[in-house]
Amino acid sequence: MKRFFCIGLCFVILVSFSFSAFAAGDSNIDSGGGGMGQGTNQNFWNPGRDGVRVTIVRECDNIPVSMPIDFSNYSNSDVVIHFQYGNKIAYRNGKELEPKQGGYACIVPTNPMPLIVSSSSQEASIHAIRNYFCREGTIQDIAVATGLDYDILVSGAYKILLEPIAYFKYSGVMFAMTATEAAFYNKQTGNGLRNKMVSLTHKNLPLAMFLETADLGFPAWNGSITQAQSDDTIIANLGVGVVRFSELDEFDPEPEIESNLSYRCDTEVITSVQLTTSEEKTPDSPAYAYFSINGQTYSHTDIYIPEGGSQLAWVKWRTPKDPGIITITISSNCSLNIHEIVAEIVDINDNPPPDPQAKDRKEEFIIPTVPNKENMTNLTWGEWDCWWEEYWVWHSTDEEENGYWCDHGWWEYEWLSYSASLSGTLKTIPDEKNPTASGKIMKSGYGINAEVSASVHSSAPSDHITGAQNVVAYFPEFHYTTYWRLLKRLHTGTLSTFEFQQNPYSTYGRPVHFSPVWFPNGNYITYTEVFDAWTPAGMLKINLTDILIVKGSLFDDWHIRPVE
C-alpha cells in the first residue's frame, strides 16, 4: 500500500469545513520580496500581472521532459517580447537567451492562482502559493497542459519545476520574463533593466520563489529576502520552486504525522469518545474518562451506563492561539473506541485577498457557480441517568417474628436525549462610503459590508455546547477559492454575530471587502461558512449566501472637467 506525503506545504487543506482539495505534492518553495519603486509610462509593472512557468523534470537525472508552459490569471495578449521556451535548467546547461516577438500564449487556470510576486501594495502569501501548487486540481491541470498522465506525474518519478514570471513594460515594450531571463537580459542591456526596474526584476521577482532545500542541482537560499540581488546570484539561486512526489510505504520508519481531527486556533471545542462497558456503572462506581491535552488533564466523571451499554464522554477546552499538531490521549475505566487523537490546530486568518487596483483587468471572467456544500444544522446525543429503585423485603430470624427489613432494590436507568440546531443569516450591504449605491445595487470597485448572525438552540445544559465561533467568507472574483476572509467575532454565545475585519487597504479603516473594478454587471454573491458550534456529537455548520447587484463601475462616478 502506497500513499503520497506532504511535509508542511498543504496543512491548511486539513480544515475539513472548507478545503476539500487533496494535497498531491510536496513543495520545496519559499519566498520574500518587498516594496516597489515608482515607475514611468515607459517602464512600469502593475502588481498582480504575474504568472508561473511550469516544466516537468525527470527525477532520476533532472532532465526536463516537457516544454515549458506558462500559467497566468491574465491572457497577457499585449506581450510583445518573451522567452517562452526556456527554463532554468536549460539556461544552466548553456542555453542562450532567445527573444521572440509576438505569439505569446499562456494558460488561464479555471481556479485563479494566488498572487505570486509581492509589491508594496500587495504581499504574496507563500502559504497560498504552496497550497495552490500542491493541490490535486492544480496538479491535474498541469498534467493535462504538459500531456503527461496524472498517475504517471505523481508516481514519484517526476518533479515540477516552477519559475515565477512578471509581465511588465520596459522601454515602452511589454515583456514576459522569468527571474532568470531578467538577469540574463539585464546583462545583455548593460544593466539597463536593473537601472529602470530593480525592485521588480532583481528583488520581488527572483525572491518570489526559492528553494528551502537543495533540489534539481540548485542550492537552497539562505541569503537576504528583502534586498535586490545580482544577476549571477539570481541565475544560480533564485526564481525557482519545486513540487516533488515521494512515495512512502506503510513500513517507512519515519512516516509523516497525519491528523485525524482539525480545529481552528483560539477556539472553544468539544472532544468526545465513546465509552462501552460490560458491567453497569452506577453512582457507587461511576465511569470516567480523562483527556490529556496539550499538557493539561480534562475529565468527565460520574458517568452512569447500564450493563452492556455505551455513552459519549466529552470535555470542553480551548485550542492554542498558534497553529500546530497536538496529541490527545484518553484513558477510562471503560472500553474506548479511540485512545489517541492527533489534532491539527489551523490558522484560518492567513490568506485574505490582496488589495484590488483600479487598473486591474480580467476581460475573460465568467461569474462562477456558488458552492453547494453540505450543512450540518442538527445533531443529537444523550447521557444516562441512574437512581436506586428501593424494594424492601422482610427477613424473619425466628418464629417470634423477629427479623429485619432488607432493601433488595436495583439500579434504574433512563436515557436523557439532547439535541442542538444551528441557524444563521448573512446580510451584505454596500459600505456607507459607497456614494452611489442604492439598496442592494452598487457599482463595482466599491466596498461591501457583511453581517452574520448565528443561533444555536439546544435542549442540553450549557456546558454541552458552544456557540458558532468562526465565519469565513469567499468571493466570486476568486471563484470561491484561493482567498478568503475570516470574519471578526463581535459576540459569541448561543447567539453569535460577526462582521468583516478592518481592511488594511481601506482609507477609512472600514470593515469592508472591495469588489474588483472589473467585475461584470450581474449578481455579486458572497458565500460564507459558519462553523465551530460544537456539541458532544460533533460540529454544527451552516453555509449562507447573499446577493448584491452590480451595475456599472466606480469609473462611472468619475468626472473630468477643465481646470478653471
N, C-alpha and C positions, 0 to 999 in steps of 0.2 A: 504494500500500500504506500503510495507516494502523495506528497502534498507540497504546495508552494509555501514559501515563508517570506515575510517582510520584517526587516529589522528596525523599525522605528519610523517608517515613512507613513504608513496608512492607518495610524491608530485612530484617527477621527472616524473612520468608516465603521468602527465598532459601536458607534452610537446607534442603537437599534431603531430609534424612532424616526430617523430621517436619512441616514446614509446607507442605502441598500446596496451600493456597488461593491463587488468583491475585489479585494486587493490582490491583483495578479502579479505584481512585480515588486522588486526590492530596489529602492533608489540609492544612488550614490551622488547626491546633489546637495549643494548648499549655495547661499547667495549673499550678496552685500550690495553696495551702491550708496547713493545719496542724492544730494541736491543737484540741480541743473542750472547752468548759467543761462543768460538771456541770449536768444538767437536773433537773426535778422531775417528779412524776407527772402534772402538768398541762401541762408544757412540756418535751418531750424529742424526741430523734431517735435511732433505732437505726442505727449505721453499717452501710452496706450497703443500706439502704432508699433506693434512688435509681433513676434512670432517665434517659432521653433523649427529648426531643420532636423529632420529625423533620418537616420541611416541605420540599417540592420547590420550588425557585425557578428562574424562567427567567433564563438568563444575560444576555440582551440588555437587559433592563430591570429586573432584580431584583424582579420581581413574583411572589409565591407562586402556584403553580398547583395545589397540593393542600391538603387540610385537614390541619392539624397532627395527627400521630398519635404517641402515647406508647408507648415500649418500656421494659419493666422486667423484671427477673428474678422479680418477685413479681406476683401478681394485684392486690394493693392494694385488695381488696374492702371494706376498712374505711375508705376515704377518704370523708369527709363533704362537704368543701368543695373545689372545684377550679375551675380557669380553663382548661379543656382546649382550647378552640378559639381561643386567641390564640397569636401568635408574636411574636418580637422586631421583625420588620419592621412588622407591623400596629400594634404599640404605638408604634413610632417615627412611624408615619404618622397617629397620633391616636386609635387605638382605645382605648376606656376599659376599665378592668378590670371584668369581669363575673363575679362569683362564681356558681357553680352548686352546688346541693345535691343530692348523690346522683347515681347514674348514671355514675360514673366508670368508664372502661374503658381498658385498655392491652393491648398485645400482649406475651406472654411468648415470647421467641425460643427456638427449638429449641436453638441453641448459646448458652449463657448469656453475657451481656455481662460484661466486666471491671468491677471497682469503678470508679465514676465520681467520687464525692465523697470526698475524704480526710477522715480524722479522726485523733485522737491514737493510736488503736489500729490503724488500717488506712490505709496510704498508697496512694492510687491511682497506677497506673503510666500515664503519658502514652504510653509506648511501646505498652502493651497496648491503650489506647483507640484510638490511631491505627491499630494493626494491625487491630483488630476492625472499625472502621467503614470501612476501606479494602479489606477482603477481598471477594471476589466473592460469597460466600454471603450476607453481610450486605446487600450492595447488591441482590441478588436478593430478599431478604426485604422490603426497603424498597420495591422496585418493586411487589411483589405487594400490600403493605399500602396503598400510595398509589394503586394502579390504573394506574400508568404502565408501559408496556412497557420491559423491561430494556434492550433495544438502544437505545431512544429516550433513556432516562435517562442512559446512559453515552456518548451521542453527542457530548457537548461543549456541547449547547445548554442544559443544566440544571446546577444545583448542589444540594447537600443542605445545608440549614440544620439544625444540631444545637444543642439547648439542654439543659443538664443540669437534672434535676428532683430534688427531695428530697420525701420523704413523712415528715411529722412531726406531732406533736401540739402544738397551740398553744391555750392557754386551755381545755384539755380536749377539743379538737376535732381530728380528723385532717384535715390539709390535704395537697394535692399542688400544688407551685408550682415554676415555673422561677425562676431568679435575678432576671430582670426583673420577674416578677409579685410576688416577695417584696419587691422595692424599692418598687414601686407600692403594695403592700398596707401596707407599713410607713408610707408617707406617710399613707394613709387612717386608720391606727390611731394617729397622733400619736406615732410612734416606739416604739409598744408592742412590735412584733415584734423590733426591734433590741435593746430592753432585755432581752428574755427569751431570744432565740436568736441573738445577734450572731455567734458563731463559725460557725454554720451558714449563716444567711441572708445575712450580709454579708461573709463571708470564704470558707469552704470551698465553698459552692455557687457563687457567682459566679466564683471562681478555678478551678473545676473545668474550665472551658474558656474560652479567649480566643484572639484571632487573633494569629498571628505576623506577618502582613502584612495591610494593609487589604483588605477584601472586602465585598461586598454593601452598601456605603455605611457600614460600621462600621470604625473605626480599629484599627490594631494596638495591642496593650497593651504598654507598656514600664515600667509602674509596679511597685510592690511586689507580690510574690506570696505574702506572709506576713502582711499586715496587713488588718484589716477596712476596707471601703471605704464611701463614702457612697452614698445612694440614687441620686443623679444620675450618679455615676461608674459604678455598676453598669448603669443603664439605657443609658448611652451607649456603654460599652466592654466589659462583661464578660458572662459566661454565654452565650458564643456560639462555635461552631465551624463550619467549612465543609469539605465534601468536594466537590471540583471534578473535572471530567473534561475534560482537554485532549487534543486530538489533535495528533499530530506526524507529518508525512510524512517519508519517508526522505531528503529533501533538506534537512531542517532544519539550519541551521548549528551549532546547539548541542544535539545530542541528549543524553539522559541517559547516564550510564555504566552499562552493563549487564555484570554479571559473568557469566562462563561457568563459574565454579567457586566453591565455597563451602567455607571452612574455619572451624573454631572458634578462638577466642583461645587463645593459650598451649598449643598442641597440636603434637606432632611429626607431620609429614605427609610423604608421598612424592609428588612431582610428576613425571610421566613424559610423554615424547613418543615418537613412532615415527620411527625412522631408516630410510631406504631408500637403497641405493647401487647404481649400475650397474657399479662396479668393486670388486673384492674389497678388504676391509680386513683387514690382517694385523698381526702383531706388529711388522713392519718399518714399516708405515704404517697405524696403527690409526685407527679412527673416534673421534670425541669429540663431546660436547655440553656447552655452557656455559649455565648458568641464572643470569640476573641477577635477584636477588630482594631487594627492599627495601634496596638499597644494597650488597648483598654478591653475590659471584660464587661459585656452586657448580658443580662439574664432575663429569662422568662420562667418564672416559678409558679408553684401552686396550680399546676395543670392537672385536671382530672380527666381520665379516659377509662371507659369500660373495658373489660377483658376482651382482647381481640380487636379493639377499636383503634382509631387514629385521630389526630388533630394537628393543625398547624401550630408551630411555636414561632414567635417572631419578636424582633426588637426594633425600636426606632432609634436612629442615630444620624449624625450629620457628617457628610463626607468632607474630606480635606479641601482646603482652598486651592491647592495646587494639583495639577494632573499627575497621574502615576498609576502604578499597579499595587494593589494591596491584596493580601490573602486573608480570608475569613475562615477561621476554624471553629467547628461546632462540636460540643460534647453534650451527652444526655444520658439519663438512666433508662431511656427507651431506644428502640431501633430508629435510625435516621435514614432518610432517603439520600442524604448527602452529608459528608463530614467536612468538606472543604470547598470554599468558593473563591475563585480568583476573579477579582473585580477590577475593572479599569475605571479610573476616575478621569473624566474627559472635560477639557475646557472648550466650551462651545462659543466663547466670546472672542475668537481669534481670527475671524475671516469676514469682516464687514466689507461692503462694496467700496471700491475706490471712488475718488472724487470725480464725478462726471464733469466734462468740459463742454463749453459752449460750441467748440469746434469739432466735437465728436460726430462721427457719421457711421451709419450702418444701413446702407441702401437695400440690402438683400434680406433684411429682417422680416420674419413672419411671426405674428403673435402666437405663442405656444399654447398647447392644451394644459389646463390646470391639473396638477397631480390629483390622483384619486386613491389616496392611501387609506388603509383600514383604521377605523376608530376603535377605541376600547372604552366605552362610556358606562358600562355596568359590570360590576364584579360582586360575587357573593362568597362568604366564608362563614365560619362559626366556631363555637367552642362548647365544650361540655360543662354543664353544671352538675353538682353532685351533693347529695344530702343523705343523711341516715334515716331510714324508714323504720320506726320502732315497732316491735312485735313482742309483747311481753307474754311469757309463759310461766305458770306456777309449777314449781318443782317441790313435791311433798317429800319430807325426810322420814316421817313415821306415821303410825296410824292415828296419832293425836292431832293430825292435820297441821303439824309443824312443817315448815318448809320455807321457800323463798321464791321471789319472782326473778325471772331471768329474761333479759332482752335478747330475743332471737331474730332481731331485725336484719336488715340488709341495706346495702348502698343502692340508692336510686339515682338514675342519670337522666338528664334532659338536654337535648341539643338546642343550643341557642343560635339561631341563624341571623346573620347580619348581611347587609348589602350596602353598596355605595354607588352613586351615579355621578357623572360629570357632564355639565352642560356649559356652553360658552357662547359669547358673541364677539364679533370683530366689527369695528366701525372705522373706516378710513375716510378722512376728510381732507380737502386741500388745506395747507398750512395758512394761518392767518396773515402771513407775509406775502401770500399769493394775491396780487392786486386785482386780477380779472376773473377769479374763479366764481362760479355761481352754483351753489348747492353741491352736487356731485360731478359737475362739469368743470374741467380745468384744461389749461394748455400744458403741453409737455415742457419739461425743463424746470418746472417748479417743484417745491417740496410738498410732501403729504404727511399727515399725522395718522397714527393708529391708536385706537383704544380697544383693549381686550379685557373682557370680564369673564371669569370662570368660576362656577359654583359647584361645590361638592355637597351632595345631600346623602346622608347616611343614617342608618338606624343603630350604628355601633357607638361605643364610647369614644370620646375624642382621641384617646391615646392609640386607637386602632388605625387612624387615618392621618393623612396630611392634606393640605390644600394644594392646588396646582401652583407650581413654583417657577416654571420656565416656559417661555414662549419664544419661538424662533420664526421669523418672517422670511419668505422667499418672494422673488420678484420676476415678472415676465421677461424683462430685458436680459436676464441671466438664465432663461429657460428653467427657472425654478431650481437651479443647481448652482454650482461654482461659488457664489457668495450668498451670505445670509446675514440677518441682523438678530442678535439676541436682545429681546426687549427688556426694559428696566422694570423691576418689581416695585410697584407703588404700594401694594398691600397684599400680604399673603395670609391666607386662612381659608375657612370654608367658602368665603367669597374673596377671590384674588383679582387684582387689577394690574394692568401693565400698559406701558407706552414705549415708543421708541426711545433709545438712549439719545443723549445730546449728540448731535452730529458735529464732529470736529471741523467739518468743512462749511458749516453754517455761519454766515456773517453775524447772525444774531444769536448764536448759541442755541438754536431751536432743536427740539427732539423730532427731527424730520428724516425722511428718506427722499432724496431728489430723484425724480423721474428723468430719464435721459431726454435731451432735447430732440433727438432723432426719432423718438417713439411715434409710431404712426397713429392716425386717428382711429379710435375704437375703444374697446373695453380695456382698462388697466386694472387687472385683478391681482390683488395681494393675497398670498396664500400663507397661512400661519399654522403651526403645530403647537398645541397647548399640551403640556405633559408634566411629569413628575408630581402627579397626585397619587400618592402611594397608599396601598392597603395591604393587609397580610396576604391577599390573593394575587397581588401584582400591582402594576401601574395603570392608572386610568389616563387616557389621552384622547384628544379630540382635534380634528382638523377644521379650520374655519377659513372662509374666503369673504372678500368684499370687493365691490366694483366701483371704480371711478371711471368717468368717460373723458377721454382725451379728444379735444377738438382744437386744432391749431397748435402753435408752439409759442414760446416766450418771445421769439423774434417778431411775432405779430404785434407785440406790445412796444416794440422799439419805434421811436420817431426821430427822424433826422431833419434838421432844419438849418438854414444858413445862419452863420454867426452874425449877430447884429453889430 
